[in-house]
């Protein structure tokens, strides 16, 4: 069971700034981003949309916006968000009771990256919530790390980049 305090959860959500229009990356000069693109959301293929949606809500603090299905249940989806960023989780099968298998033919995406003010503190919070964050070495304090969601999709957490001048 995942345990956390809502005040801690709220603080974590407020520090997630990936794709936020106020993030330093989004404020790059127009010459560096001529179309003014800002991260909006990512879509992940999952084997159990309800389990994945619960994980994103309880571990990362996303809010469930929409949950639905199409094609007699063969296509299940959940849309979740935090301020400035969203995740669409999709579960596809040929029949409602035949989910897409995990592995090379199942879950796929290029991992999303979230920026936070204090990756070391975020690492500790996620560990307390039952996640299994890992670093790419023994850096202390932690400045970047990886964590897998309930479906095995890799998520990267990095330190907020300083504003460019």
ROPA-316510 format. One record per residue (C-alpha): residue in one letter; x, y, z. Coordinates in steps of 0.05 Angstrom, whole numbers, plus 32768, in hexadecimal, padded with zeros to 4 digits. Each point is the difference from the previous one (the first is absolute). Example, Ala and Ser with C-alpha at 12.3 -4.5 7.8 and 13.67 -1.06 7.14 Angstrom:
// ROPA-316510
a80F67FA6809C s801B80457FF3 
//
This chain:
// ROPA-316510
x800080008000 x801980457FEF x800080328039 x8008804B7FF9 x7FE78042801D x7FD6802D7FD3 x802B803D8013 x803E7FDB7FE8 x7FDC7FEA7FC1 x7FE980477FF2 x8047801A8009 x801B7FCC7FCF x7FCB80107FCC x800F804A8005 x804A7FF27FF3 x7FF37FD87FC1 x800A80337FC8 x800B7FD67FC1 x7FE280257FC6 x7FE28036802A x7FFB80427FDA x80268020803B x803A7FCD7FFE x8043801A7FE9 x80007FD07FC5 x7FBE801C7FE8 x801A80478004 x80387FF47FCD x800880397FCE x7FD47FFA7FC2 x803D7FF37FD4 x800D7FC08028 x7FB77FEB7FFC x7FE380217FC2 x7FBD7FDD8006 x7FF9800F804A x7FF77FB68011 x7FF27FEF8049 x7FFB7FBA801B x7FB67FED8008 x7FFA7FB5800E x801C7FBC7FF1 x7FDA7FC07FEF x80147FBD801F x7FE97FBB7FEB x7FF07FD8803E x7FE67FBA800F x7FD280168039 x7FE580467FF9 x7FDF80018044 x803F7FE98024 x802B80327FDA x7FCF803A800D x80007FEF804A x804C80008001 x800580457FDF x7FCD801C8031 x801D7FE28040 x804A80037FF1 x8009803E7FD4 x7FC180278014 x7FDD80047FBD x7FB6800E7FFD x7FD27FD27FD8 x7FDD802B7FCC x7FDE7FCD7FD4 x7FF77FB48001 x7FDD7FDC7FC7 x80007FCB7FCA x7FEF7FF77FB7 x7FF37FC57FD1 x7FDA7FD68032 x803880068033 x80397FEC7FD0 x801E8046800A x800380198048 x801D80448013 x800D802F803A x801680487FFB x8025801D803C x80208043800D x8029802D802D x8005804B7FF2 x802180087FBD x80077FB67FED x7FD57FC47FF0 x80057FB57FF6 x7FD17FD67FD6 x80017FB78013 x7FE57FD07FCB x7FF17FB68004 x7FF17FDD7FBE x7FEA7FBA7FF2 x7FDF7FDA7FC7 x7FC87FED802F x7FEC801E8044 x801A7FC38025 x80427FF87FDA x803080378017 x803E80117FD8 x803A7FDA8020 x803880268023 x80467FFF7FE5 x801A800E7FBA x7FBB7FFE7FE0 x7FDC8022803B x8013803E8027 x802780337FD7 x801480498003 x803C802C8004 x8003800F804A x7FE380428019 x802D802E8027 x7FE9802C803A x80298039801D x7FFD800E804B x80228032802D x801E7FCC802E x800B7FBB7FE0 x80207FE58040 x7FC2800F8029 x7FD27FE67FC9 x80287FBF7FFD x7FF57FF6804A x7FB680107FFC x7FF57FCF7FC8 x80267FCA8026 x7FD3800C803D x7FC37FF77FD2 x80177FBB7FEB x802080127FBD x80447FE57FEE x8028803C7FE8 x80477FF47FE9 x803C802B7FEE x80337FF77FC9 x80397FFC8032 x800A80138048 x7FF7804C7FFC x7FEF80218041 x7FD7802A8002 x7FD67FE27FC8 x7FFB80307FC5 x7FDE7FD17FCE x7FDF7FBC8007 x7FD27FCD7FDF x7FC17FDF801A x7FD17FCE7FDF x7FB580078002 x7FD27FC68010 x80057FE87FB8 x804C80017FFB x800480427FD9 x803E80278012 x7FF98048801A x803B802E8009 x800280378035 x803480387FF7 x801280408023 x7FDE80407FE6 x802F80237FCF x801380478011 x7FDF80357FD5 x802680137FC1 x801180497FF7 
//
